[in-house]
């Protein structure tokens, strides 16, 4: 093990030990101090549970995001700290402080979550607990599913969303969240776009927020204009316009990384209408246009100009009123369209496209339309001493993929056209007894149909879930879960067929692919204490241990006998049938195909904690994940290296000024399957410094220095090196009326 790896491993162990110590200290306080029935709280007093099963009199410092409401675990609102699952929330305040250009900047602070991206493409892919691609992580934008995918040397399942449009992120890890959508054996990431409550205080009726951002090392300019109005309590409207311009950046050695710039123009519109008490109709329209150019994920292929239109529309209705406990009804329909037009520019690397007769201006079009709906009702009632929240519902997703390719034919071969339908129904009962016992039982039925060309496939299954939570003392809760998940094969996995550009090996379809079935066992502990060390402070922590065994795991592998292909791009592979092993037919290859592996095994530990004492805050997130293909005992490529993230902030000037640092330590990833050594990455540590100043209730200034020591590093699974030192500044000005 290298000195860097040993150093990072020592830091990880020290941080995990510190987190465990904090858990132990807090638990000990909960055992020795009895809760008082009324305020004021005694030091170290756990949070009391009210008659509705929710925390009573809760202090909620702005930096303790675990106190934020979440719905991804069970579809019913509860604070992330109370979720009996690996649930985390990212707030708008955290996003403002980081000033991210990509969502990967934000998600690195969430345990169990990593990203994969092409730095020359603004799209993102999310990895949870070592699972990603083809819908294993269900990504939602305002409840609308994002299923865009094109095949290449990067992630197979990405989405487009600028962080300036995001109002908050709600994450649940593992198949415990399958009630929230079909296929989510890795977890659910739900993005909420910004709304009127993000710019106006409750007593303000109309206003606008204008933000300007500037930066160095490729971060050129950001403009965000958000405005909204409330029409009494009957309705509200909101709109936002974002323009972002980024140029190519330099890595930590000062090397220019070509084609890493892009331009974004986007618009967001929302409305909420409340025609009567308890009734609400809501709608969202999000339109994004990204323009950029690149030479593939490694800047070594043909160069294309990309124009991406990523649009999301939703329309929903909800009825919920405290005096009608048996009805909390919600229905939402949505449509997501992602259209990417690639215009061929040149191919100076291999000359392959020119030899195939492709000319400048020839185009490839990828169109993926996703339409769907979600409907459910939660009935709340009591039976003897048991309180129930019974949720019954269903959902459906319709994917239509159309690829047209007049620039070589590789795009239409590797991202085939086709249709897929996912439909499901579920029932879940959340049962509470007194303040110390919770039981969640659920069943989900899934059905899928897939078609393309002459191929057809279908399947169905019922997946159970059972969770038990026990709170032996106020402020501490242990839980255990067994949950199953079901993921249908995607169109590409089933229908992909063609010849790889170079070397020219075959990629074969597999219409006999079986769906993946996940079996997840998870245990954890949640801690929540107020006034631990001083009045007004708060401590929250979540620790989770899991093992997820995925039967029929789908992976791409070499199949069949070895054969020879040309060592010169553009020469037909058929030539080698006559002269195998002789020049130019000297490259030995196998055909590749998506196949079912007997079982993939993933396990790990996640720790998340935060302490806020009003004068400052500290947070910690640590992740350790193992994963292997049990058929050959080799590690899974998708499993990320261990990571520790921590943030320390201090508040001054009556909390108007916040200054701090953000640290991120990532272990080396070198234990990879045979033939994938190019993906290996070294361990690294990153240091950011930030400052936020609320001048008054109208003006705010933010500054951040990212990668402050100009470290040269490459994030695991990415092909290009990440940016070196980046400085960003932003000013927000608010205008509002009361």
SVG drawing of the C-alpha trace seen along z (x, -y; Angstrom):
<svg xmlns="http://www.w3.org/2000/svg" viewBox="-63 -46 68 66">
<polyline fill="none" stroke="black" stroke-width="0.4" points="0.0,0.0 1.4,-3.4 2.1,-6.1 -0.8,-8.2 -3.2,-5.2 -2.0,-4.4 -2.4,-8.1 -6.0,-8.2 -6.9,-4.9 -5.6,-6.2 -7.7,-9.3 -10.8,-7.3 -10.4,-5.1 -9.8,-8.1 -12.9,-9.8 -15.1,-6.7 -13.7,-6.3 -14.6,-9.9 -18.1,-9.4 -18.5,-6.2 -17.3,-8.1 -19.9,-10.8 -22.6,-8.2 -21.5,-6.5 -21.3,-9.8 -24.8,-10.9 -26.3,-7.5 -24.8,-7.6 -26.3,-10.9 -29.7,-9.6 -29.4,-6.8 -28.4,-8.9 -30.8,-11.9 -34.5,-11.4 -36.6,-13.6 -38.5,-16.4 -42.1,-16.9 -42.0,-20.6 -39.3,-23.2 -36.8,-24.4 -34.7,-21.5 -32.0,-20.1 -28.6,-19.8 -28.3,-16.7 -32.1,-16.3 -33.3,-14.0 -36.0,-15.2 -39.5,-14.4 -42.0,-12.7 -45.4,-14.3 -48.8,-12.5 -48.6,-12.5 -45.3,-10.6 -43.2,-13.6 -40.7,-15.6 -42.2,-18.1 -40.6,-21.5 -37.8,-20.7 -34.9,-23.2 -33.9,-23.2 -30.6,-25.0 -30.2,-25.8 -27.1,-23.6 -28.7,-20.4 -30.1,-19.1 -31.2,-15.8 -34.0,-17.8 -35.4,-18.6 -38.6,-16.7 -38.1,-13.8 -40.6,-11.6 -38.4,-9.3 -38.3,-6.5 -42.1,-5.9 -44.0,-8.6 -45.2,-10.1 -43.4,-13.2 -40.9,-12.7 -37.6,-14.3 -34.6,-12.6 -33.3,-11.9 -36.4,-9.9 -36.4,-7.8 -35.8,-4.1 -33.4,-4.0 -30.3,-5.6 -32.0,-8.9 -30.2,-12.3 -31.3,-15.8 -29.4,-18.6 -30.8,-22.0 -30.8,-25.2 -28.6,-26.8 -25.9,-24.2 -26.1,-24.6 -25.8,-28.4 -22.7,-28.0 -20.9,-25.6 -21.9,-27.5 -21.7,-24.3 -21.4,-24.3 -22.3,-20.6 -24.4,-18.6 -21.4,-16.3 -20.0,-19.2 -23.0,-18.9 -23.5,-15.1 -19.9,-14.4 -21.0,-15.3 -23.8,-12.7 -22.7,-9.2 -23.1,-6.3 -23.6,-8.6 -21.1,-9.3 -21.3,-10.6 -19.8,-9.7 -19.5,-12.4 -17.8,-13.5 -16.2,-16.8 -16.9,-17.8 -20.6,-17.0 -22.8,-18.7 -24.8,-15.5 -24.5,-13.6 -24.9,-10.0 -25.5,-9.0 -24.1,-6.0 -25.6,-4.8 -23.9,-2.0 -22.0,-0.8 -25.1,-0.6 -25.7,-2.9 -26.8,-2.9 -30.0,-1.8 -32.4,-3.0 -30.8,-1.3 -31.0,-4.7 -34.3,-6.4 -33.7,-10.0 -36.7,-12.3 -37.1,-16.0 -40.2,-17.4 -41.5,-13.8 -40.7,-13.2 -38.5,-10.3 -35.3,-10.8 -34.4,-7.8 -32.1,-9.3 -29.3,-7.1 -26.8,-6.8 -24.1,-4.2 -20.4,-5.1 -17.3,-4.9 -19.0,-6.4 -22.2,-6.2 -25.2,-4.4 -27.9,-6.6 -27.5,-10.3 -29.7,-13.4 -29.4,-17.1 -30.1,-19.6 -28.2,-22.8 -27.7,-23.2 -28.9,-26.8 -32.4,-25.5 -32.4,-23.1 -34.2,-24.0 -33.4,-20.8 -32.4,-17.1 -34.0,-14.2 -32.1,-10.9 -32.9,-7.4 -30.3,-4.7 -31.0,-1.0 -34.2,0.8 -36.1,-0.2 -37.3,-3.0 -38.8,-0.8 -42.3,-2.1 -41.1,-5.3 -40.6,-3.8 -39.9,-0.6 -36.3,0.5 -34.7,-1.5 -32.6,1.3 -29.8,-1.3 -32.0,-4.0 -33.9,-7.2 -32.6,-10.8 -35.5,-13.3 -34.6,-16.8 -37.0,-19.7 -36.6,-22.7 -36.8,-26.1 -40.2,-27.6 -41.7,-30.7 -40.8,-29.8 -37.1,-29.8 -37.2,-33.6 -40.1,-35.1 -40.6,-35.1 -44.0,-33.9 -45.2,-37.6 -44.0,-38.7 -46.5,-38.8 -44.3,-39.5 -40.6,-39.9 -37.6,-38.9 -34.0,-37.7 -31.3,-38.6 -28.0,-36.7 -24.7,-37.3 -21.8,-34.8 -18.3,-35.0 -15.3,-32.7 -11.9,-31.6 -10.5,-28.6 -13.4,-28.2 -16.1,-29.5 -17.0,-32.6 -20.5,-33.9 -23.8,-33.0 -27.0,-34.9 -30.1,-33.8 -33.3,-35.8 -36.1,-34.4 -39.5,-36.1 -42.8,-35.2 -46.1,-36.4 -48.7,-35.2 -52.4,-35.8 -53.6,-35.7 -53.7,-32.1 -55.5,-31.0 -52.6,-30.8 -48.9,-31.5 -46.7,-31.7 -43.0,-31.4 -40.5,-31.8 -36.7,-31.5 -34.3,-32.2 -30.7,-30.9 -27.8,-31.6 -24.5,-29.9 -21.3,-30.2 -18.3,-28.0 -15.0,-27.7 -12.4,-25.0 -10.5,-24.6 -7.0,-23.7 -6.2,-20.8 -3.9,-20.9 -0.8,-20.9 -2.0,-23.8 -2.8,-21.6 -5.7,-22.9 -8.5,-20.2 -10.0,-20.8 -13.8,-21.0 -14.8,-21.2 -16.8,-24.4 -20.6,-24.6 -23.4,-27.1 -26.8,-26.8 -30.0,-28.7 -33.0,-27.6 -36.4,-28.6 -38.6,-27.3 -42.2,-28.1 -44.5,-26.9 -48.0,-27.5 -50.0,-26.4 -53.8,-26.9 -55.8,-26.2 -59.5,-26.4 -60.7,-25.3 -59.4,-24.2 -57.2,-21.2 -57.2,-21.2 -54.1,-22.1 -53.4,-21.9 -49.8,-22.4 -47.8,-22.5 -44.2,-22.8 -42.5,-23.5 -38.7,-23.2 -36.8,-23.8 -33.0,-23.6 -30.8,-24.0 -27.1,-23.0 -24.6,-23.6 -21.1,-22.1 -18.6,-20.2 -16.3,-17.3 -14.3,-14.4 -16.0,-11.7 -15.5,-11.0 -11.7,-11.1 -11.2,-13.8 -9.7,-11.1 -12.5,-10.4 -14.4,-12.1 -15.5,-15.7 -19.2,-16.5 -21.1,-19.6 -23.9,-18.8 -27.2,-20.6 -29.3,-19.1 -32.9,-20.0 -33.9,-18.6 -37.6,-19.5 -39.8,-18.3 -43.5,-19.0 -45.6,-18.0 -49.2,-18.4 -50.6,-17.3 -53.4,-17.4 -53.5,-16.8 -56.1,-16.8 -55.0,-16.7 -56.8,-18.2 -56.3,-17.4 -60.0,-16.9 -60.1,-14.2 -57.4,-11.7 -58.5,-8.9 -57.7,-10.9 -54.3,-12.2 -54.7,-11.8 -52.1,-12.7 -51.9,-12.2 -49.3,-13.5 -48.6,-13.1 -45.4,-14.1 -43.6,-14.1 -39.8,-14.3 -38.1,-14.7 -34.4,-14.7 -33.2,-15.4 -29.5,-15.4 -28.4,-16.4 -24.8,-15.7 -23.3,-17.4 -20.2,-15.9 -17.3,-18.4 -14.1,-16.4 -12.1,-13.3 -8.4,-14.0 -7.7,-11.2 -8.5,-8.0 -9.8,-9.3 -12.4,-6.5 -15.5,-8.6 -13.9,-10.1 -13.1,-6.7 -16.8,-5.7 -17.9,-8.7 -19.1,-10.9 -19.0,-14.6 -19.0,-17.7 -22.6,-18.6 -23.9,-15.0 -26.0,-14.4 -27.0,-11.8 -30.2,-12.4 -31.0,-10.7 -34.6,-11.2 -35.9,-9.7 -39.4,-10.5 -40.6,-9.4 -44.3,-9.8 -45.7,-8.6 -48.0,-9.0 -48.0,-8.3 -51.2,-8.1 -51.5,-7.2 -53.6,-7.8 -52.5,-7.7 -55.2,-6.9 -54.3,-7.6 -56.3,-5.8 -55.9,-4.0 -56.7,-0.4 -56.5,-0.1 -53.1,-1.5 -51.7,-1.3 -51.5,-4.3 -51.5,-3.5 -50.5,-5.4 -51.8,-3.1 -50.6,-4.0 -52.0,-2.4 -51.1,-3.4 -49.7,-2.7 -47.4,-4.2 -46.5,-3.6 -43.6,-4.8 -43.6,-4.7 -40.2,-5.0 -39.9,-5.6 -36.4,-5.7 -35.7,-6.8 -32.2,-7.1 -31.5,-8.4 -27.9,-8.3 -26.5,-9.8 -23.0,-10.0 -21.4,-6.5 -24.2,-4.3 -22.6,-3.7 -25.1,-5.7 -28.1,-3.8 -26.4,-0.5 -25.4,-1.1 -28.4,-3.1 -31.2,-1.2 -34.7,-2.4 -37.5,-0.7 -40.3,-1.0 -40.5,0.1 -43.4,-0.1 -42.9,0.2 -46.0,0.5 -46.5,1.2 -48.8,1.1 -48.0,1.0 -49.4,1.1 -47.6,0.0 -48.6,-0.3 -46.6,-2.4 -47.5,-1.3 -46.6,-3.1 -47.0,-1.9 -46.5,-4.4 -43.2,-6.2 -40.8,-3.3 -42.0,-1.0 -42.4,-1.4 -43.1,1.2 -43.3,0.7 -44.6,3.4 -45.0,3.1 -45.6,5.1 -44.9,3.9 -46.0,5.5 -44.0,4.8 -44.7,5.6 -42.7,4.6 -42.9,5.0 -40.1,4.3 -40.1,4.2 -37.9,3.3 -37.6,4.7 -38.5,8.4 -37.7,8.7 -40.3,8.8 -39.8,9.3 -41.9,9.1 -41.9,10.1 -43.5,9.5 -42.8,9.9 -44.0,9.1 -41.3,7.5 -41.7,7.4 -40.3,5.0 -40.4,5.1 -38.8,2.6 -38.8,2.6 -37.7,-0.5 -37.2,-0.4 -36.5,-3.4 -35.4,-2.1 -34.7,-5.7 -35.8,-9.1 -33.4,-10.4 -32.1,-7.0 -33.7,-4.6 -32.4,-1.3 -33.9,0.2 -33.6,3.3 -34.9,3.8 -35.3,6.5 -36.3,5.3 -36.4,6.6 -36.3,4.7 -36.9,5.6 -35.3,4.0 -36.3,4.8 -33.7,4.9 -33.4,1.6 -33.9,1.3 -30.1,0.9 -29.1,3.9 -31.6,6.1 -31.4,4.8 -27.9,3.3 -26.2,4.8 -23.4,3.6 -19.6,3.4 -17.5,1.3 -15.7,-1.5 -12.1,-0.4 -11.1,2.2 -13.9,3.7 -15.4,6.3 -19.1,7.3 -21.6,6.3 -24.5,8.7 -28.2,8.4 -29.6,10.5 -33.4,10.7 -33.3,13.4 -32.0,11.2 -33.7,11.7 -34.6,8.9 -32.4,8.1 -33.7,8.9 -32.2,7.3 -32.3,8.7 -31.2,6.0 -30.6,6.4 -29.9,3.2 -29.5,2.1 -28.9,-1.3 -29.2,-3.8 -30.6,-7.3 -29.5,-9.8 -31.1,-13.3 -30.3,-15.4 -30.7,-19.1 -28.7,-21.2 -26.0,-18.6 -23.1,-21.0 -24.7,-24.4 -28.2,-26.0 -29.5,-26.1 -27.2,-23.4 -28.3,-20.3 -26.7,-16.9 -27.9,-14.5 -26.3,-11.3 -27.2,-8.3 -25.2,-5.1 -26.2,-2.3 -24.8,1.1 -26.1,3.0 -25.7,6.0 -27.4,6.1 -27.3,9.3 -28.5,8.8 -29.6,12.0 -29.3,12.0 -27.1,8.9 -26.7,7.6 -23.2,6.8 -21.4,6.6 -18.8,9.3 -16.8,10.9 -18.5,14.0 -17.6,16.6 -14.3,17.5 -11.4,15.1 -10.9,13.8 -8.7,11.2 -9.6,7.7 -7.7,5.1 -5.1,2.9 -5.9,0.0 -9.2,-1.9 -11.5,-1.8 -10.5,1.5 -13.5,3.9 -13.3,6.7 -14.4,9.2 -10.9,9.0 -9.6,10.9 -11.7,14.0 -9.1,14.7 -5.9,13.7 -6.4,14.1 -3.3,13.4 -1.5,11.7 -1.0,8.0 -3.2,5.9 -5.4,8.5 -3.4,8.8 -5.7,7.6 -7.3,10.6 -10.8,9.8 -14.0,11.3 -17.6,10.3 -19.3,8.5 -22.9,8.9 -25.0,7.9 -25.5,11.1 -26.9,12.1 -24.3,12.8 -25.3,15.4 -25.2,12.8 -23.5,9.5 -22.8,8.9 -22.6,5.4 -22.0,4.4 -20.9,1.4 -21.1,-1.1 -22.4,-4.8 -22.1,-7.4 -23.6,-10.9 -23.6,-13.4 -23.9,-17.1 -23.5,-19.3 -24.7,-22.9 -24.0,-25.2 -25.3,-28.4 -21.9,-29.9 -20.8,-27.3 -21.4,-23.9 -19.5,-20.7 -20.7,-17.8 -19.2,-14.5 -20.1,-11.9 -18.1,-8.7 -18.7,-5.8 -17.1,-2.3 -18.5,0.0 -17.4,3.4 -18.8,5.2 -18.0,8.2 -19.3,10.5 -19.7,13.8 -19.4,15.8 -15.7,14.9 -15.0,13.2 -13.8,10.1 -14.7,6.6 -17.4,4.7 -16.2,1.7 -19.1,-0.4 -18.0,-0.3 -16.4,-3.6 -13.5,-4.1 -13.9,-4.9 -14.6,-8.5 -14.7,-11.0 -16.2,-14.5 -16.4,-17.0 -17.4,-20.7 -16.6,-23.1 -18.2,-26.6 -18.1,-29.5 -20.6,-32.3 -19.8,-35.9 -21.5,-39.3 -24.7,-38.0 -24.7,-35.0 -24.6,-37.3 -21.1,-36.1 -20.2,-32.4 -16.7,-31.3 -15.4,-27.7 -13.7,-24.9 -14.8,-21.8 -12.5,-18.7 -12.9,-15.6 -10.6,-12.6 -10.9,-9.8 -9.0,-6.5 -7.1,-5.0 -9.0,-2.6 -6.6,0.0 -8.2,3.4 -10.0,3.8 -10.9,6.7 -8.4,7.9 -8.3,5.6 -9.6,2.4 -6.4,1.0 -6.9,-2.3 -9.7,-3.1 -7.4,-2.9 -7.1,-6.2 -4.8,-7.5 -6.0,-8.6 -6.4,-12.4 -7.5,-15.0 -9.3,-18.3 -9.6,-21.5 -12.2,-24.2 -12.6,-27.5 -15.9,-29.4 -17.5,-32.6 -21.1,-33.8 -22.2,-37.3 -25.8,-38.3 -25.4,-42.1 -29.1,-42.6 -32.4,-40.9 -32.0,-42.0 -28.3,-41.4 -26.1,-38.3 -22.6,-37.7 -20.9,-34.2 -17.3,-33.3 -15.6,-29.9 -12.1,-28.7 -12.4,-25.1 -9.4,-22.8 -7.5,-25.5 -4.1,-23.7 -4.4,-23.1 -4.4,-19.3 -4.2,-17.3 -6.7,-14.4 -9.1,-12.3 -12.4,-11.2 -12.9,-7.5 -14.7,-6.4 -14.1,-9.8 -11.8,-9.8 -10.5,-13.4 -8.7,-15.1 -10.8,-17.4 -10.3,-21.2 -7.4,-22.6 -7.8,-25.8 -11.2,-27.5 -12.4,-30.8 -16.1,-31.7 -18.0,-34.7 -21.7,-35.5 -24.0,-38.4 -27.8,-38.0 -30.1,-41.0 -33.7,-40.7 -36.7,-43.0 -39.9,-42.2 -43.2,-43.7 -45.4,-42.8"/>
</svg>
